[in-house]
Amino acid sequence: MTAIKNRPNDARLRSHPLLETPPRLIAAVQRFIRLRRDRLELDGLPDHILRDIGIDRSEIGSITIYRGRDYTRRNRP
């Protein structure tokens, strides 16, 4: 009769794939999630609130991408 040795599972020896993910990829995913959340929040606001903030509905995309600085804007009076 042969004895079975207790060996750790080979799958446990490998680290989790997310732990091996480069930090830049993680940062990109976090940025994507933040941009999506911000766009959804601004899209949900009524037009009069957006006017109070000082933006048009058409500017939401560029404002969220550039973290509040809309480089597509022209000088406004």
PyMOL CGO cylinders between C-alpha atoms (Angstrom):
from pymol import cmd
from pymol.cgo import CYLINDER

trace = [
    CYLINDER, 0.00, 0.00, 0.00, 1.31, 3.40, -0.92, 0.3, 1, 1, 1, 1, 1, 1,
    CYLINDER, 1.31, 3.40, -0.92, 1.03, 6.38, 1.30, 0.3, 1, 1, 1, 1, 1, 1,
    CYLINDER, 1.03, 6.38, 1.30, -0.47, 9.59, -0.04, 0.3, 1, 1, 1, 1, 1, 1,
    CYLINDER, -0.47, 9.59, -0.04, 1.56, 12.58, 0.89, 0.3, 1, 1, 1, 1, 1, 1,
    CYLINDER, 1.56, 12.58, 0.89, -0.19, 15.81, 1.70, 0.3, 1, 1, 1, 1, 1, 1,
    CYLINDER, -0.19, 15.81, 1.70, 0.86, 18.20, -1.01, 0.3, 1, 1, 1, 1, 1, 1,
    CYLINDER, 0.86, 18.20, -1.01, -0.54, 21.68, -1.42, 0.3, 1, 1, 1, 1, 1, 1,
    CYLINDER, -0.54, 21.68, -1.42, -2.79, 22.13, -4.40, 0.3, 1, 1, 1, 1, 1, 1,
    CYLINDER, -2.79, 22.13, -4.40, -0.76, 23.36, -7.36, 0.3, 1, 1, 1, 1, 1, 1,
    CYLINDER, -0.76, 23.36, -7.36, -3.43, 25.96, -8.13, 0.3, 1, 1, 1, 1, 1, 1,
    CYLINDER, -3.43, 25.96, -8.13, -2.92, 27.50, -4.71, 0.3, 1, 1, 1, 1, 1, 1,
    CYLINDER, -2.92, 27.50, -4.71, 0.77, 27.93, -5.38, 0.3, 1, 1, 1, 1, 1, 1,
    CYLINDER, 0.77, 27.93, -5.38, 0.06, 30.25, -8.29, 0.3, 1, 1, 1, 1, 1, 1,
    CYLINDER, 0.06, 30.25, -8.29, -0.91, 33.76, -7.35, 0.3, 1, 1, 1, 1, 1, 1,
    CYLINDER, -0.91, 33.76, -7.35, -4.22, 35.25, -8.36, 0.3, 1, 1, 1, 1, 1, 1,
    CYLINDER, -4.22, 35.25, -8.36, -4.13, 36.85, -11.85, 0.3, 1, 1, 1, 1, 1, 1,
    CYLINDER, -4.13, 36.85, -11.85, -5.36, 40.18, -10.52, 0.3, 1, 1, 1, 1, 1, 1,
    CYLINDER, -5.36, 40.18, -10.52, -2.42, 40.36, -8.16, 0.3, 1, 1, 1, 1, 1, 1,
    CYLINDER, -2.42, 40.36, -8.16, -0.08, 40.06, -11.14, 0.3, 1, 1, 1, 1, 1, 1,
    CYLINDER, -0.08, 40.06, -11.14, -1.86, 42.81, -13.10, 0.3, 1, 1, 1, 1, 1, 1,
    CYLINDER, -1.86, 42.81, -13.10, 0.33, 45.83, -13.71, 0.3, 1, 1, 1, 1, 1, 1,
    CYLINDER, 0.33, 45.83, -13.71, -0.63, 48.88, -11.65, 0.3, 1, 1, 1, 1, 1, 1,
    CYLINDER, -0.63, 48.88, -11.65, -1.16, 50.95, -14.82, 0.3, 1, 1, 1, 1, 1, 1,
    CYLINDER, -1.16, 50.95, -14.82, -3.91, 48.61, -15.97, 0.3, 1, 1, 1, 1, 1, 1,
    CYLINDER, -3.91, 48.61, -15.97, -5.60, 48.80, -12.60, 0.3, 1, 1, 1, 1, 1, 1,
    CYLINDER, -5.60, 48.80, -12.60, -5.39, 52.60, -12.69, 0.3, 1, 1, 1, 1, 1, 1,
    CYLINDER, -5.39, 52.60, -12.69, -6.91, 52.63, -16.20, 0.3, 1, 1, 1, 1, 1, 1,
    CYLINDER, -6.91, 52.63, -16.20, -9.84, 50.48, -15.07, 0.3, 1, 1, 1, 1, 1, 1,
    CYLINDER, -9.84, 50.48, -15.07, -10.39, 52.70, -12.04, 0.3, 1, 1, 1, 1, 1, 1,
    CYLINDER, -10.39, 52.70, -12.04, -10.36, 55.78, -14.28, 0.3, 1, 1, 1, 1, 1, 1,
    CYLINDER, -10.36, 55.78, -14.28, -12.87, 54.20, -16.65, 0.3, 1, 1, 1, 1, 1, 1,
    CYLINDER, -12.87, 54.20, -16.65, -15.20, 53.41, -13.74, 0.3, 1, 1, 1, 1, 1, 1,
    CYLINDER, -15.20, 53.41, -13.74, -14.89, 56.95, -12.37, 0.3, 1, 1, 1, 1, 1, 1,
    CYLINDER, -14.89, 56.95, -12.37, -15.56, 58.53, -15.78, 0.3, 1, 1, 1, 1, 1, 1,
    CYLINDER, -15.56, 58.53, -15.78, -18.61, 56.36, -16.33, 0.3, 1, 1, 1, 1, 1, 1,
    CYLINDER, -18.61, 56.36, -16.33, -19.97, 57.15, -12.87, 0.3, 1, 1, 1, 1, 1, 1,
    CYLINDER, -19.97, 57.15, -12.87, -19.42, 60.89, -13.32, 0.3, 1, 1, 1, 1, 1, 1,
    CYLINDER, -19.42, 60.89, -13.32, -21.05, 60.92, -16.76, 0.3, 1, 1, 1, 1, 1, 1,
    CYLINDER, -21.05, 60.92, -16.76, -24.08, 59.03, -15.50, 0.3, 1, 1, 1, 1, 1, 1,
    CYLINDER, -24.08, 59.03, -15.50, -24.42, 61.42, -12.57, 0.3, 1, 1, 1, 1, 1, 1,
    CYLINDER, -24.42, 61.42, -12.57, -24.19, 64.53, -14.76, 0.3, 1, 1, 1, 1, 1, 1,
    CYLINDER, -24.19, 64.53, -14.76, -26.52, 63.03, -17.38, 0.3, 1, 1, 1, 1, 1, 1,
    CYLINDER, -26.52, 63.03, -17.38, -29.11, 62.54, -14.65, 0.3, 1, 1, 1, 1, 1, 1,
    CYLINDER, -29.11, 62.54, -14.65, -29.17, 66.22, -13.72, 0.3, 1, 1, 1, 1, 1, 1,
    CYLINDER, -29.17, 66.22, -13.72, -31.83, 68.50, -15.21, 0.3, 1, 1, 1, 1, 1, 1,
    CYLINDER, -31.83, 68.50, -15.21, -30.75, 71.22, -17.64, 0.3, 1, 1, 1, 1, 1, 1,
    CYLINDER, -30.75, 71.22, -17.64, -31.34, 74.10, -15.19, 0.3, 1, 1, 1, 1, 1, 1,
    CYLINDER, -31.34, 74.10, -15.19, -28.93, 72.53, -12.68, 0.3, 1, 1, 1, 1, 1, 1,
    CYLINDER, -28.93, 72.53, -12.68, -26.30, 72.07, -15.39, 0.3, 1, 1, 1, 1, 1, 1,
    CYLINDER, -26.30, 72.07, -15.39, -26.72, 75.74, -16.34, 0.3, 1, 1, 1, 1, 1, 1,
    CYLINDER, -26.72, 75.74, -16.34, -26.20, 76.68, -12.68, 0.3, 1, 1, 1, 1, 1, 1,
    CYLINDER, -26.20, 76.68, -12.68, -22.98, 74.69, -12.70, 0.3, 1, 1, 1, 1, 1, 1,
    CYLINDER, -22.98, 74.69, -12.70, -21.98, 76.45, -15.90, 0.3, 1, 1, 1, 1, 1, 1,
    CYLINDER, -21.98, 76.45, -15.90, -21.95, 73.62, -18.41, 0.3, 1, 1, 1, 1, 1, 1,
    CYLINDER, -21.95, 73.62, -18.41, -24.09, 72.48, -21.31, 0.3, 1, 1, 1, 1, 1, 1,
    CYLINDER, -24.09, 72.48, -21.31, -25.27, 68.91, -21.72, 0.3, 1, 1, 1, 1, 1, 1,
    CYLINDER, -25.27, 68.91, -21.72, -23.06, 68.59, -24.81, 0.3, 1, 1, 1, 1, 1, 1,
    CYLINDER, -23.06, 68.59, -24.81, -19.95, 69.33, -22.69, 0.3, 1, 1, 1, 1, 1, 1,
    CYLINDER, -19.95, 69.33, -22.69, -20.41, 66.48, -20.20, 0.3, 1, 1, 1, 1, 1, 1,
    CYLINDER, -20.41, 66.48, -20.20, -18.13, 64.08, -22.08, 0.3, 1, 1, 1, 1, 1, 1,
    CYLINDER, -18.13, 64.08, -22.08, -15.16, 66.41, -22.36, 0.3, 1, 1, 1, 1, 1, 1,
    CYLINDER, -15.16, 66.41, -22.36, -15.55, 67.72, -18.82, 0.3, 1, 1, 1, 1, 1, 1,
    CYLINDER, -15.55, 67.72, -18.82, -15.47, 64.24, -17.32, 0.3, 1, 1, 1, 1, 1, 1,
    CYLINDER, -15.47, 64.24, -17.32, -12.50, 63.15, -19.45, 0.3, 1, 1, 1, 1, 1, 1,
    CYLINDER, -12.50, 63.15, -19.45, -10.39, 66.19, -18.54, 0.3, 1, 1, 1, 1, 1, 1,
    CYLINDER, -10.39, 66.19, -18.54, -11.37, 66.21, -14.85, 0.3, 1, 1, 1, 1, 1, 1,
    CYLINDER, -11.37, 66.21, -14.85, -13.42, 69.37, -14.91, 0.3, 1, 1, 1, 1, 1, 1,
    CYLINDER, -13.42, 69.37, -14.91, -11.37, 71.32, -17.44, 0.3, 1, 1, 1, 1, 1, 1,
    CYLINDER, -11.37, 71.32, -17.44, -13.17, 71.50, -20.76, 0.3, 1, 1, 1, 1, 1, 1,
    CYLINDER, -13.17, 71.50, -20.76, -10.56, 72.26, -23.40, 0.3, 1, 1, 1, 1, 1, 1,
    CYLINDER, -10.56, 72.26, -23.40, -13.22, 72.36, -26.14, 0.3, 1, 1, 1, 1, 1, 1,
    CYLINDER, -13.22, 72.36, -26.14, -14.84, 75.47, -24.67, 0.3, 1, 1, 1, 1, 1, 1,
    CYLINDER, -14.84, 75.47, -24.67, -14.51, 78.86, -26.18, 0.3, 1, 1, 1, 1, 1, 1,
    CYLINDER, -14.51, 78.86, -26.18, -14.18, 81.90, -23.97, 0.3, 1, 1, 1, 1, 1, 1,
    CYLINDER, -14.18, 81.90, -23.97, -17.56, 82.83, -22.62, 0.3, 1, 1, 1, 1, 1, 1,
    CYLINDER, -17.56, 82.83, -22.62, -18.62, 86.27, -21.48, 0.3, 1, 1, 1, 1, 1, 1,
]
cmd.load_cgo(trace, "trace")
